[in-house]
Amino acid sequence: LHEIGHAFGLNHCQEDCVMNPPKVISEWDLRREDFCERCFLELKRNVKGKAD
C-alpha cells in the first residue's frame, strides 16, 4: 500500500500512517496498515484530478 501511495503522488508522512516508513525493516509489521486522514484526502484529490 505504501508504494501504491507513492504511485498516486503521496510522499512520506510523519503521522501514524502507512506512508510513514519504519527506520528498520522489522518495524513494518508494527505499522498502521492504512492512510492517515491527511494522506487519504490527498490521495482522493490526486485520483480525482487524474480522472478529470
C-alpha positions as CSV (number, residue, x, y, z in Angstrom):
1,L,0.0,0.0,0.0
2,H,2.9,2.3,0.8
3,E,4.3,2.0,-2.8
4,I,0.8,2.4,-4.3
5,G,0.6,5.7,-2.3
6,H,3.8,6.9,-4.0
7,A,2.4,5.9,-7.4
8,F,-0.6,8.2,-6.7
9,G,1.7,11.1,-5.7
10,L,1.9,10.7,-1.9
11,N,5.2,11.5,-0.1
12,H,6.3,10.1,3.2
13,C,4.3,11.2,6.2
14,Q,5.2,11.9,9.8
15,E,1.8,10.7,11.2
16,D,0.7,7.2,12.2
17,C,0.2,6.2,8.6
18,V,1.2,3.6,6.1
19,M,3.1,6.4,4.3
20,N,5.4,6.8,7.4
21,P,8.2,4.2,6.6
22,P,9.9,2.5,9.5
23,K,13.5,3.1,10.3
24,V,14.3,-0.6,10.3
25,I,12.6,-3.3,8.2
26,S,11.5,-5.3,11.3
27,E,9.1,-2.5,12.2
28,W,7.0,-2.9,9.0
29,D,4.7,-5.4,10.7
30,L,4.1,-3.0,13.6
31,R,3.0,-0.1,11.4
32,R,-0.5,1.1,10.7
33,E,-1.9,-0.6,7.6
34,D,-3.9,2.4,6.2
35,F,-3.6,6.1,5.4
36,C,-3.9,8.8,8.0
37,E,-6.7,11.3,7.3
38,R,-4.4,13.9,5.6
39,C,-2.9,11.3,3.2
40,F,-6.3,9.8,2.5
41,L,-7.6,13.2,1.5
42,E,-4.6,13.9,-0.7
43,L,-4.9,10.5,-2.3
44,K,-8.6,11.2,-3.1
45,R,-7.7,14.6,-4.6
46,N,-4.9,13.1,-6.7
47,V,-7.1,10.3,-8.0
48,K,-9.9,12.7,-8.8
49,G,-7.5,15.0,-10.6
50,K,-6.3,12.2,-12.8
51,A,-10.0,11.3,-13.7
52,D,-10.8,14.9,-14.9
